[in-house]
Amino acid sequence: MIHQDHYRAQTGAASERLTGSIERVTFHSAESGFCVLRVKVRGQRDLVTVVGSAATVTAGEYIECDGTWVNDRQHGLQFKALNLRVIPPSTLDGIEKYLGSGMVKGIGPHFARKLVGAFGERVFDVIEDSPDRLLELDGIGPKRKERVTRAWAEQKVIREIMVFLQSHGVGTARAVRIYKTYGDEAVEKVRENPYRLALDIHGIGFKTADAIAKKLGIPHDSLIRAQAGVRHVLQEIAANGHCAAYREQLAESSCKLLEIPAPVIEQAIAAELNEENLVEEEIEGQPALFLTPLQRAERGVAMSIARLQRHPAVWGRIDAGTAIPWVQQHTGLELSGSQRDAVAAAINGKVAIITGGPGVGKTTVVNSILRILRAKGVAVLLCAPTGRAAKRLSESTGVVAKTIHRLLEFDPQTMGFKRDQYRPLETDLVVVDEASMVDVALMNQLLRAVPNQAAALLVGDVDQLPSVGPGAVLADLIGSGAVPTARLTEIFRQAAASRIVVNAHRINRGQMPERPDRQGPDSDFYLIECDTPELIHDRLLQVVTDRIPRRFGFHPVDDIQVLTPMNRGGLGARSLNVDLQQSLNTDAYPRVTRFGWTYAPGDKVIQTVNNYDKEVFNGDIGRVVRIDEEEGLVYVDYEGRRVEYELGELDEVSLAYATTVHKSQGSEYPAVVLPLATQHYTLLERNLLYTAVTRGKRLVVLIAQTKALGIAVNRGMSVKRLTNLRHRLQALGTEFCQPPL
């Protein structure tokens, strides 16, 4: 027992040393390294609580730490470690816990017990120096031996990197990625220029790199720091959807963030321009700065449009007056006036756009165009930005559709596309659905792979949220007047029976959705008005877990998707996910916790970054189907395809009972539940609400504070994305930007 007088004696004293073995990791943040450990200290009967920072900590490991005792008002007596070093354990029990923790892929609790039983305290030496001896054990073949020894060697190097990072004040779980990116040169490369981490490593931002740089002694006002900071600020601006920033605003923001004098920032901007990391152009008469890849992407899109417009379609001119009655006869569908205009524009244009909201017949138009052109022997390729959107396009047209990445044959080895201007797509027409989702970089890659004689048809709803990535490509193409555009407006009778469709169009016109008393017993749209965020939260849980499943028969996990404006806050995706997981999947085991989330079989998860090796992409939703504790693997099913994650890769996913509206773009769900509160104020905009409502196929339940709903309906896009694509298209000249006669 540690007595209070011992504590009092220590509080005024210099730092002391404490050593012991970790019995339990109470808490560990992979991001910051902060940890709360229960430690067995020799000579102490009770476990000691140690609070400190470590890159990784595992039960069974031995720690040495320097620090002081503190008496925390809430948690009692703790040892606050100012410097904490983790040492592999030496006792058999500690070794077994250490190896069985899943830190080395291929060694789980069962195998750890077997290893310790066979080799005792020499087990580490056996794995490292005599790995063939592992083959003496039952159930271990050459393949598993190779996995274990490779993982052990990798872990050793990673530990060294972690020690280096931690010694410079940074606890991070990103060391695996640093090792995979830089290999054995990791420490050397980081020493040389720590700011490269922010550019090269997913999950490490400028602030982390800046902290390392500071510890390495790089001056606060150095040019290397100023250049990295300027680029970081511009990347943050691009992450918010802009392709550029006005020079004056960029310089001002950089000065404020970096606390560096303006002359040094100007010098940094000049250096970045000289090194061609940035490009300067005028936008609306003001100097603006682009990240070079984004400027090239914008130029590429404009030049591809001009190139395609210069060459006639391979099928020649089609008489719309004959073709449209023919297709109506064959489909048995009467096209509206705006639909006929859309068909005519597409069959006689090289690049054309069809836009419109739900229920206006975009699918009917696309099918009519395809039927006319395929009757002429035209070769067609269909694509969409996401797997779900591509699948929906296939189902609606009867023609195989692919994701844009798959169509362009993305190669994870080179991180590039095999299809480009030198090896173009073999087609006469490319149809792109959900075009509003396509950012400027991907649109550039796609259009440059379209051969001269081929046509491009872009289909999408320009009133939805713009792409998650930089640019407002569809809006810019339409706004430039350079591309023939058909806007479908008539809501068809069958669609008009849907309150989802009617209310989506009302919202898009700046009108409030119909009041609750107008909702019939068989409505597909419900508005539940609540006075407080707390009431919204309680109603949401009740609606998802009980009322919708009982009334409509929807499965609470498979069929219902909660969409929320933001990640943070009590009604944010993170908080709602924890609550919904507790309600819907509380008893599932085994459970694994990594990167702030706990996962169990049955949990609904979303991929948050593009992973081309696994062929899963940002926004893909799946279900955890199995957790292998022995191998340290989690298996997720994405619509029938099983994907394997190592525990260190789980920072690529998060729970998905609730997701942000932005993440839902291009997807449809049987039922959507949307909380809307004034705490979401900064994100309450018409296109966000409109996008959320149009994600629901058969049911939308809006649970809202009336004031928040009013703000969202009445507020158009508050910040217009800064791009130069519209001007580029107009500057190329009308002779390139009109369909051939």
LINSUL-V169586 format. One record per residue. RES is the residue in three letters. OMEGA is omega in whole degrees, -180 to 180 (* if undefined). Layout:
res=(RES	RES)
omega=(OMEGA	OMEGA)
This chain:
res=(MET	ILE	HIS	GLN	ASP	HIS	TYR	ARG	ALA	GLN	THR	GLY	ALA	ALA	SER	GLU	ARG	LEU	THR	GLY	SER	ILE	GLU	ARG	VAL	THR	PHE	HIS	SER	ALA	GLU	SER	GLY	PHE	CYS	VAL	LEU	ARG	VAL	LYS	VAL	ARG	GLY	GLN	ARG	ASP	LEU	VAL	THR	VAL	VAL	GLY	SER	ALA	ALA	THR	VAL	THR	ALA	GLY	GLU	TYR	ILE	GLU	CYS	ASP	GLY	THR	TRP	VAL	ASN	ASP	ARG	GLN	HIS	GLY	LEU	GLN	PHE	LYS	ALA	LEU	ASN	LEU	ARG	VAL	ILE	PRO	PRO	SER	THR	LEU	ASP	GLY	ILE	GLU	LYS	TYR	LEU	GLY	SER	GLY	MET	VAL	LYS	GLY	ILE	GLY	PRO	HIS	PHE	ALA	ARG	LYS	LEU	VAL	GLY	ALA	PHE	GLY	GLU	ARG	VAL	PHE	ASP	VAL	ILE	GLU	ASP	SER	PRO	ASP	ARG	LEU	LEU	GLU	LEU	ASP	GLY	ILE	GLY	PRO	LYS	ARG	LYS	GLU	ARG	VAL	THR	ARG	ALA	TRP	ALA	GLU	GLN	LYS	VAL	ILE	ARG	GLU	ILE	MET	VAL	PHE	LEU	GLN	SER	HIS	GLY	VAL	GLY	THR	ALA	ARG	ALA	VAL	ARG	ILE	TYR	LYS	THR	TYR	GLY	ASP	GLU	ALA	VAL	GLU	LYS	VAL	ARG	GLU	ASN	PRO	TYR	ARG	LEU	ALA	LEU	ASP	ILE	HIS	GLY	ILE	GLY	PHE	LYS	THR	ALA	ASP	ALA	ILE	ALA	LYS	LYS	LEU	GLY	ILE	PRO	HIS	ASP	SER	LEU	ILE	ARG	ALA	GLN	ALA	GLY	VAL	ARG	HIS	VAL	LEU	GLN	GLU	ILE	ALA	ALA	ASN	GLY	HIS	CYS	ALA	ALA	TYR	ARG	GLU	GLN	LEU	ALA	GLU	SER	SER	CYS	LYS	LEU	LEU	GLU	ILE	PRO	ALA	PRO	VAL	ILE	GLU	GLN	ALA	ILE	ALA	ALA	GLU	LEU	ASN	GLU	GLU	ASN	LEU	VAL	GLU	GLU	GLU	ILE	GLU	GLY	GLN	PRO	ALA	LEU	PHE	LEU	THR	PRO	LEU	GLN	ARG	ALA	GLU	ARG	GLY	VAL	ALA	MET	SER	ILE	ALA	ARG	LEU	GLN	ARG	HIS	PRO	ALA	VAL	TRP	GLY	ARG	ILE	ASP	ALA	GLY	THR	ALA	ILE	PRO	TRP	VAL	GLN	GLN	HIS	THR	GLY	LEU	GLU	LEU	SER	GLY	SER	GLN	ARG	ASP	ALA	VAL	ALA	ALA	ALA	ILE	ASN	GLY	LYS	VAL	ALA	ILE	ILE	THR	GLY	GLY	PRO	GLY	VAL	GLY	LYS	THR	THR	VAL	VAL	ASN	SER	ILE	LEU	ARG	ILE	LEU	ARG	ALA	LYS	GLY	VAL	ALA	VAL	LEU	LEU	CYS	ALA	PRO	THR	GLY	ARG	ALA	ALA	LYS	ARG	LEU	SER	GLU	SER	THR	GLY	VAL	VAL	ALA	LYS	THR	ILE	HIS	ARG	LEU	LEU	GLU	PHE	ASP	PRO	GLN	THR	MET	GLY	PHE	LYS	ARG	ASP	GLN	TYR	ARG	PRO	LEU	GLU	THR	ASP	LEU	VAL	VAL	VAL	ASP	GLU	ALA	SER	MET	VAL	ASP	VAL	ALA	LEU	MET	ASN	GLN	LEU	LEU	ARG	ALA	VAL	PRO	ASN	GLN	ALA	ALA	ALA	LEU	LEU	VAL	GLY	ASP	VAL	ASP	GLN	LEU	PRO	SER	VAL	GLY	PRO	GLY	ALA	VAL	LEU	ALA	ASP	LEU	ILE	GLY	SER	GLY	ALA	VAL	PRO	THR	ALA	ARG	LEU	THR	GLU	ILE	PHE	ARG	GLN	ALA	ALA	ALA	SER	ARG	ILE	VAL	VAL	ASN	ALA	HIS	ARG	ILE	ASN	ARG	GLY	GLN	MET	PRO	GLU	ARG	PRO	ASP	ARG	GLN	GLY	PRO	ASP	SER	ASP	PHE	TYR	LEU	ILE	GLU	CYS	ASP	THR	PRO	GLU	LEU	ILE	HIS	ASP	ARG	LEU	LEU	GLN	VAL	VAL	THR	ASP	ARG	ILE	PRO	ARG	ARG	PHE	GLY	PHE	HIS	PRO	VAL	ASP	ASP	ILE	GLN	VAL	LEU	THR	PRO	MET	ASN	ARG	GLY	GLY	LEU	GLY	ALA	ARG	SER	LEU	ASN	VAL	ASP	LEU	GLN	GLN	SER	LEU	ASN	THR	ASP	ALA	TYR	PRO	ARG	VAL	THR	ARG	PHE	GLY	TRP	THR	TYR	ALA	PRO	GLY	ASP	LYS	VAL	ILE	GLN	THR	VAL	ASN	ASN	TYR	ASP	LYS	GLU	VAL	PHE	ASN	GLY	ASP	ILE	GLY	ARG	VAL	VAL	ARG	ILE	ASP	GLU	GLU	GLU	GLY	LEU	VAL	TYR	VAL	ASP	TYR	GLU	GLY	ARG	ARG	VAL	GLU	TYR	GLU	LEU	GLY	GLU	LEU	ASP	GLU	VAL	SER	LEU	ALA	TYR	ALA	THR	THR	VAL	HIS	LYS	SER	GLN	GLY	SER	GLU	TYR	PRO	ALA	VAL	VAL	LEU	PRO	LEU	ALA	THR	GLN	HIS	TYR	THR	LEU	LEU	GLU	ARG	ASN	LEU	LEU	TYR	THR	ALA	VAL	THR	ARG	GLY	LYS	ARG	LEU	VAL	VAL	LEU	ILE	ALA	GLN	THR	LYS	ALA	LEU	GLY	ILE	ALA	VAL	ASN	ARG	GLY	MET	SER	VAL	LYS	ARG	LEU	THR	ASN	LEU	ARG	HIS	ARG	LEU	GLN	ALA	LEU	GLY	THR	GLU	PHE	CYS	GLN	PRO	PRO	LEU)
omega=(177	-175	-180	180	175	178	-177	180	-175	-173	-179	-175	176	-179	178	-178	177	178	178	-179	-179	176	-177	173	-178	180	173	176	179	-177	-173	-176	-179	-179	173	-173	171	-168	175	-179	-178	179	179	-178	-178	175	-180	175	178	178	-179	-178	179	-179	173	175	-176	176	-179	180	179	179	169	180	175	-179	-178	176	174	178	-178	-176	-177	-171	178	-174	-179	172	-179	-176	176	179	-174	179	-179	-178	177	-173	180	179	-179	180	180	180	-179	178	-177	-179	-176	-175	-177	-178	176	-177	180	178	175	-177	-177	-178	178	179	-180	-180	-178	178	-176	-170	177	-175	-179	-172	180	180	180	-179	-173	-171	-177	-174	179	180	177	-178	178	-176	178	173	179	179	-179	-177	-179	178	-179	180	-176	-177	178	180	180	-180	179	-179	-179	179	180	178	180	178	-180	178	179	-179	-177	179	177	170	-177	171	-175	175	-177	-176	178	-179	178	-180	-179	-179	-173	-178	-176	-180	-172	-176	-179	-179	180	177	-176	179	-177	-177	178	178	-177	180	-168	-170	176	176	176	-178	-178	-176	178	179	-179	179	178	-179	-180	179	179	176	177	-175	-178	-177	-180	180	-180	178	-179	179	180	-179	178	-180	178	180	-180	176	176	177	177	179	175	172	-178	175	-176	174	175	-172	-177	-180	179	-180	-179	180	-179	177	-177	-178	-171	-176	179	180	-177	-180	179	178	178	177	179	178	179	179	179	176	-180	179	177	171	178	175	179	176	173	171	-179	174	180	177	-180	-178	177	160	-172	-180	-179	177	179	180	178	179	-179	179	-178	-178	177	177	-180	-180	-179	-179	-177	-174	-180	178	-177	-176	179	-176	179	178	-178	180	177	-173	-175	175	180	-177	177	179	-177	-180	-176	-179	177	-180	176	180	-178	177	178	178	-179	179	-179	-179	-176	-175	179	177	176	174	-179	180	172	-179	-180	-177	-179	173	-178	172	177	-180	179	179	-179	179	178	179	-179	-179	-180	-175	179	174	178	180	-178	177	-172	171	-180	179	178	-175	-176	178	-179	-180	179	179	179	179	177	-178	-175	-177	-175	179	-180	176	-180	169	180	180	180	179	-178	176	179	-180	-178	-179	-178	-174	179	-179	177	178	178	-178	-180	176	-172	176	179	-175	174	-178	172	176	180	177	-178	-174	179	-178	-171	-180	-171	-179	-179	178	177	180	-178	-174	-179	178	178	-177	-175	-173	-175	178	177	178	-179	-177	179	-179	-174	-179	177	175	175	-177	175	177	-175	175	173	-165	-177	179	-180	179	180	-177	-178	-175	-176	-176	177	-175	175	178	180	-174	-176	174	-176	-171	-178	180	-178	177	-180	176	176	-178	-178	-178	176	179	176	180	-178	177	-179	179	178	174	-178	-178	-179	-177	177	-177	179	-178	-179	-178	174	180	180	176	177	-177	-179	-177	-173	175	180	179	177	-179	-178	179	-179	180	180	-178	-176	-173	-174	-168	-180	178	-177	-175	-172	178	179	176	-173	180	-175	-169	-174	176	174	177	-178	-176	-172	180	-171	177	-178	177	176	-175	-176	-178	-179	179	179	-179	-179	176	-179	-179	-169	-176	-170	-172	-176	177	-2	-180	177	-180	177	173	174	178	173	-178	176	176	-179	-179	177	-176	178	174	-173	174	175	174	-173	177	-179	-177	170	-168	180	179	178	-179	180	178	173	-178	-178	172	-180	-178	-180	-176	-178	-176	174	-179	-179	178	176	178	175	180	-176	-178	-177	176	165	-177	180	180	-175	172	178	-179	171	177	-173	171	174	175	176	178	180	-179	-175	-176	178	-180	171	-179	177	-179	179	174	-174	173	-178	-178	-178	176	176	-165	-174	-177	-177	179	-174	-175	175	179	180	179	-179	-178	-178	175	-177	-179	-173	-179	172	176	-179	-180	-165	163	-176	-179	-179	179	179	179	-178	-178	-173	-174	174	-179	-173	-180	178	-179	179	178	178	-175	-179	-180	180	-179	180	-177	-179	175	-177	-178	178	-166	174	179	180	180	*)
